[in-house]
Amino acid sequence: MRRRDLIKLVGSAAICWPLLSRAQQPPKIYRLGYLAPARIRTLVEALETGLRELGYVEGKNLKIEYRFGGHDPEALAKLAAELVALGPDAIVTFATPPAIAAKRATTTIPIVMATGDPLRAEIVASLARPGSNITGVALYASELSGKRVEVFKEAVPGIARLAILGNAKNPVSQYSWEDTQPAARQLAIEPQLFMVRGSDELAGRSRPCSGPPPAPWSSCRTLCSTPGGGKSLRSPQSVVCQPCRKRGSTWRTVG
């Protein structure tokens, strides 16, 4: 072999060797943080399915760090800080309190949120231009409050009073209440808000109904949960006691 051929061979090997080494390296493992009040199976499955369709498969090139802290701001703040310390490539949040906690925990890690009213909660500057490191989906929970009252009226034409159960730890409940009041009164329905801070308070909300119905609520036909309540509160149907069911009271969950 001539010297010139030898030099070409060695040079080609030197060029190809780094490419071959990179090809043999294991794929990068992306890390995703997930912060929510509770594990809701349908939401988790939807996230994992969507990521899988994009080529990110947990156990191969993806690691998802799940954290669930209810709606307690202190618990969510600790979990958000814990996720940030892991150095994920992005953080996904569901519901308003987790989004607020993640925003306060980092200004550099991308946050993808799904929340009821990010503008009122001051999570984003605007829907068109969220700004900072946050993007995601606005669920328009508050804007739909008036429409929900209309649906109640159509479903129960004789409704006169509407009891609304809200989650005191989720600001969306208050936003929804503010939008519900004028819509309800326009339809000649008197709304009343009952805020609870957890599922342990639900039983207390049913005590006034344990005996004969109070006069102001004798014609109440429907009990409703505002956005921010619903799935985060265990067995909300227990609020409607047996005497109420006999009088025709019903339960509708809208949160």
C-alpha positions in Angstrom: 0.0 0.0 0.0 1.4 3.4 -1.0 1.9 6.1 1.6 -0.8 8.3 0.0 -3.4 5.5 0.3 -2.5 4.8 3.9 -3.0 8.5 4.8 -6.4 8.5 3.1 -7.4 5.4 5.0 -6.4 6.8 8.4 -8.0 10.1 7.7 -11.3 8.5 6.7 -11.2 6.4 9.9 -10.6 9.5 12.0 -13.6 11.3 10.4 -16.0 8.3 10.8 -15.0 7.3 14.3 -16.8 10.2 16.1 -19.9 9.6 14.0 -19.8 5.9 14.9 -19.3 6.7 18.6 -22.3 9.0 18.6 -24.4 6.5 16.9 -23.6 3.9 19.5 -24.4 6.2 22.4 -27.8 5.6 24.2 -30.6 7.9 23.4 -31.1 11.0 25.6 -33.6 10.5 28.4 -36.0 13.5 28.6 -37.4 14.3 32.0 -40.9 15.8 32.3 -42.4 17.1 35.6 -46.2 16.7 36.2 -47.9 18.7 38.9 -51.6 18.3 39.6 -54.1 18.2 42.6 -54.7 14.4 42.1 -54.0 11.6 39.7 -56.9 11.6 37.2 -56.5 8.5 35.1 -57.9 9.9 31.9 -55.7 13.0 32.0 -52.5 11.0 32.7 -53.4 8.5 29.9 -54.0 11.3 27.5 -50.7 12.9 28.2 -48.8 9.6 27.9 -50.6 8.7 24.7 -49.9 12.1 23.1 -46.2 11.9 24.0 -46.0 8.4 22.7 -47.4 9.6 19.3 -44.6 12.2 19.2 -42.0 9.5 19.8 -41.5 10.0 23.6 -42.0 6.7 25.4 -41.6 6.4 29.1 -38.9 3.8 30.0 -37.1 4.4 26.7 -36.4 8.0 26.1 -38.7 9.7 28.7 -39.0 9.9 32.4 -42.2 11.5 33.9 -42.0 12.7 37.5 -45.5 12.8 38.9 -46.4 14.9 41.9 -49.9 15.4 43.4 -50.5 17.9 46.2 -54.3 18.6 46.3 -55.1 22.3 46.3 -52.9 23.2 49.3 -50.6 26.1 48.3 -47.8 25.0 50.7 -47.8 21.4 49.6 -47.8 22.4 46.0 -45.0 24.9 46.5 -42.8 22.2 48.0 -43.6 19.7 45.2 -43.0 22.4 42.6 -39.6 23.2 44.2 -38.9 19.4 44.2 -39.6 19.1 40.5 -37.5 22.1 39.7 -34.5 20.6 41.6 -34.7 17.6 39.4 -34.0 19.8 36.4 -36.7 18.6 34.0 -36.9 19.7 30.4 -40.5 21.0 31.0 -43.2 20.9 33.6 -46.9 20.2 32.9 -49.5 21.4 35.3 -53.3 20.8 35.6 -55.6 23.2 37.5 -54.9 26.7 38.7 -53.1 26.2 42.1 -50.4 23.9 40.6 -49.8 26.3 37.7 -49.4 29.2 40.3 -46.9 27.0 42.3 -44.9 26.1 39.2 -44.7 29.7 38.0 -43.4 30.8 41.4 -40.9 28.0 41.5 -39.1 28.7 38.2 -38.7 31.4 35.5 -36.5 29.3 33.2 -38.0 25.8 32.9 -40.8 25.8 30.3 -44.3 25.3 31.9 -47.3 23.9 30.0 -50.5 24.5 32.0 -54.2 23.7 31.6 -56.2 26.0 33.9 -59.6 27.7 34.2 -58.7 31.4 34.1 -55.0 32.1 33.7 -55.6 35.8 33.2 -57.6 36.4 36.5 -55.1 34.2 38.3 -52.3 36.3 36.9 -50.5 33.2 35.6 -50.0 34.8 32.1 -49.9 38.4 30.8 -52.4 37.6 28.0 -53.7 34.6 26.1 -52.2 35.7 22.8 -48.8 36.4 24.4 -48.5 34.5 27.7 -44.9 35.7 28.2 -42.1 34.4 30.4 -41.7 30.6 30.4 -45.4 29.7 30.4 -47.8 28.5 27.7 -50.7 26.1 27.6 -54.5 25.9 27.5 -57.2 28.1 29.0 -60.3 26.1 29.9 -62.6 29.1 30.0 -64.2 27.7 33.1 -65.4 31.1 34.4 -66.8 32.2 31.1 -69.0 29.1 30.9 -70.6 29.7 34.3 -73.5 31.7 32.8 -74.1 29.0 30.2 -74.2 26.3 32.9 -77.0 28.2 34.7 -79.0 28.3 31.5 -78.5 24.5 31.1 -79.8 24.0 34.7 -82.8 26.1 33.9 -83.6 24.0 30.8 -83.1 20.8 32.7 -85.1 21.8 35.8 -87.6 24.5 34.6 -89.0 25.0 38.1 -85.7 25.7 39.8 -85.9 28.7 42.1 -82.7 28.5 44.1 -79.3 27.2 43.2 -76.8 26.0 45.8 -73.2 26.1 44.5 -70.4 24.2 46.1 -66.9 25.7 45.6 -63.4 24.8 46.5 -62.0 27.5 48.7 -58.4 26.5 47.8 -58.9 27.1 44.1 -59.4 30.7 42.9 -61.4 29.5 39.9 -64.3 28.8 42.2 -64.5 32.5 43.2 -64.1 33.6 39.6 -67.0 31.3 38.5 -69.2 32.5 41.4 -68.7 36.1 40.2 -69.9 35.2 36.8 -72.7 32.9 38.0 -74.5 35.5 40.1 -75.7 37.9 37.4 -76.5 35.0 35.0 -78.6 33.2 37.7 -80.6 36.4 38.7 -81.3 37.2 35.1 -83.2 33.8 35.0 -85.0 34.5 38.3 -82.8 32.0 40.2 -81.3 32.9 43.6 -77.8 31.5 43.9 -75.9 30.8 47.2 -72.3 29.8 47.4 -70.9 27.2 49.9 -67.1 27.1 50.0 -65.3 24.1 51.4 -61.6 23.6 51.9 -61.6 19.8 51.6 -63.7 16.6 51.4 -63.9 16.4 55.3 -66.1 19.6 55.2 -68.6 18.1 52.8 -70.6 16.3 55.5 -70.9 19.6 57.5 -72.6 21.2 54.5 -75.3 18.5 54.6 -76.3 19.0 58.2 -78.8 21.9 57.6 -80.7 19.4 55.5 -80.8 16.5 58.0 -84.2 17.6 59.3 -87.1 19.5 57.8 -85.9 21.9 55.1 -85.3 25.5 56.2 -88.0 27.7 54.7 -85.7 29.7 52.4 -84.5 26.4 50.8 -87.7 24.5 50.7 -88.0 25.0 46.9 -84.3 24.4 46.2 -84.2 21.8 43.4 -80.5 21.5 42.4 -77.1 21.5 44.1 -74.1 22.3 41.8 -70.4 22.2 42.1 -68.4 25.1 40.7 -65.2 24.6 38.6 -62.4 23.9 41.0 -64.6 21.6 43.1 -65.7 18.5 41.3 -63.0 15.8 41.1 -60.8 17.4 43.8 -63.5 16.8 46.4 -64.3 13.2 47.4 -67.9 12.0 47.0 -69.6 15.4 46.6 -72.9 13.6 46.1 -73.0 13.0 49.9 -73.9 16.6 50.4 -77.4 15.9 49.2 -78.9 14.0 52.1 -81.7 11.5 52.0 -84.5 14.0 53.0 -83.3 16.2 50.1 -83.4 13.4 47.7 -87.0 12.6 48.7 -87.9 16.3 48.1 -86.5 16.0 44.5 -83.1 17.7 45.1 -80.5 16.6 42.5 -76.8 16.9 42.1 -75.0 18.2 39.1 -71.2 18.3 38.9 -69.8 21.0 36.6 -66.3 21.4 37.9 
